[in-house]
């Protein structure tokens, strides 16, 4: 039987500039994402969709969630396998196709750059990215390809 995890949060629109949604350009897309514990996230829509470029947008947050989930699984699997990771940096790239009445993600590429403690760990470190991808809760929940293009170096 599967263990069930729940995630409760609050998304509050903060973009009423005085006249509500009286017109497409009459309101801000600004909002706050909050939950018990972490600091709130200041968010908006993509700047191409009338959003504030200084705030996180849902598309960035989805791309970040895929990267975070992969990284956390990867670090766990490395620790269990005896692969000592000393540095991890990912610069993921997400693509979304906008259609007339909506849009959808078409692809996300994770590009983790990992440093391990010794040369004899490199091969295993590369292979563990495949295992991390199979384990990732978020990647297993989306209907578009999530690819991984890792690079591993040593100290």
C-alpha positions in Angstrom: 0.0 0.0 0.0 1.3 3.4 -0.9 2.1 6.0 1.7 0.1 9.2 1.0 1.8 12.6 1.4 -0.2 15.8 1.4 0.9 19.3 0.5 -1.2 22.2 1.7 -0.4 25.8 0.8 -2.1 29.1 0.1 -2.0 31.1 -3.1 -3.2 34.6 -2.5 -3.7 37.1 -5.4 -2.2 40.5 -4.4 -2.7 42.2 -7.8 -5.9 44.1 -7.3 -4.8 47.6 -8.3 -8.2 49.2 -7.3 -10.7 48.0 -9.9 -10.3 44.2 -9.7 -10.4 42.5 -13.1 -12.3 45.2 -14.8 -10.0 44.8 -17.9 -7.1 42.7 -19.0 -4.6 45.4 -18.3 -6.4 46.7 -15.2 -4.9 44.2 -12.7 -1.6 42.8 -11.7 -0.8 39.1 -11.9 1.1 39.3 -8.6 0.4 36.7 -6.0 2.0 35.1 -2.9 2.6 31.4 -2.3 2.8 30.4 1.3 2.8 27.4 3.6 3.4 26.7 7.2 7.2 26.9 7.7 9.0 28.3 4.7 9.2 32.0 3.7 6.5 33.1 1.2 7.3 33.1 -2.5 6.5 36.3 -4.5 5.1 35.1 -7.8 3.5 36.5 -10.9 2.8 35.2 -14.4 5.4 35.0 -17.1 6.4 38.5 -18.3 5.1 37.5 -21.8 1.7 37.1 -20.2 1.6 40.5 -18.4 3.6 39.3 -15.4 6.2 40.9 -13.2 9.7 39.8 -14.3 11.0 40.4 -10.8 8.8 37.6 -9.4 8.8 33.8 -9.9 6.3 32.4 -12.4 4.6 29.0 -12.4 6.6 27.8 -15.4 9.9 28.6 -13.6 8.7 26.9 -10.4 7.7 23.7 -12.3 11.1 23.6 -13.9 12.8 24.2 -10.6 10.7 21.5 -8.9 11.9 19.0 -11.5 15.5 20.0 -10.9 15.1 19.9 -7.1 13.5 16.5 -7.1 16.2 15.0 -9.3 19.0 16.5 -7.2 17.6 15.3 -3.9 17.1 11.8 -5.2 20.5 11.9 -6.8 22.3 13.0 -3.6 20.4 10.3 -1.6 21.4 7.6 -4.1 25.0 8.7 -4.2 25.2 8.6 -0.4 23.8 5.1 -0.3 26.1 3.9 -3.1 29.3 5.4 -1.5 29.7 8.1 -4.2 30.9 11.3 -2.4 29.4 14.4 -4.1 31.3 17.6 -3.2 29.4 20.0 -5.5 26.2 20.0 -7.5 24.9 22.7 -9.9 22.0 22.4 -12.3 20.9 24.9 -14.9 17.7 23.3 -16.2 15.9 24.5 -19.3 12.1 24.2 -19.7 10.2 24.8 -22.9 6.5 25.6 -23.2 4.4 26.0 -26.3 1.7 28.6 -26.0 -1.4 27.9 -28.0 -4.4 30.1 -28.7 -6.3 29.0 -25.6 -3.5 27.9 -23.3 -0.3 26.0 -23.6 1.7 23.1 -22.4 5.3 22.2 -21.5 7.0 20.3 -24.3 10.3 19.5 -22.7 12.6 20.1 -19.8 16.3 19.3 -19.9 18.2 19.0 -16.6 21.9 19.8 -16.9 23.5 18.8 -13.6 27.2 19.5 -13.2 28.5 17.3 -10.4 31.9 17.0 -8.7 32.8 13.8 -6.9 35.7 13.1 -4.5 37.6 10.6 -6.6 38.0 9.5 -10.2 36.9 5.9 -9.4 33.4 7.3 -8.5 32.8 9.0 -11.9 31.2 6.1 -13.8 28.8 5.2 -10.9 28.0 8.9 -10.4 26.9 9.2 -14.1 24.8 6.0 -13.9 23.0 7.2 -10.7 21.4 10.0 -12.7 19.3 7.4 -14.5 18.2 5.9 -11.2 17.4 9.4 -9.8 15.3 10.2 -12.8 13.3 7.0 -12.4 12.7 7.8 -8.7 11.8 11.5 -9.1 8.2 12.1 -8.0 7.8 15.2 -10.1 9.2 13.7 -13.3 6.9 10.8 -12.8 3.9 13.1 -12.6 4.3 15.2 -15.7 3.1 14.4 -19.3 6.1 15.7 -21.2 9.7 14.5 -21.5 12.2 15.3 -18.8 15.7 14.6 -20.1 19.0 14.7 -18.2 22.3 15.7 -19.6 24.8 15.3 -16.7 28.5 15.9 -16.4 30.6 14.6 -13.7 34.2 15.7 -12.8 36.5 15.1 -9.8 38.1 17.3 -7.2 
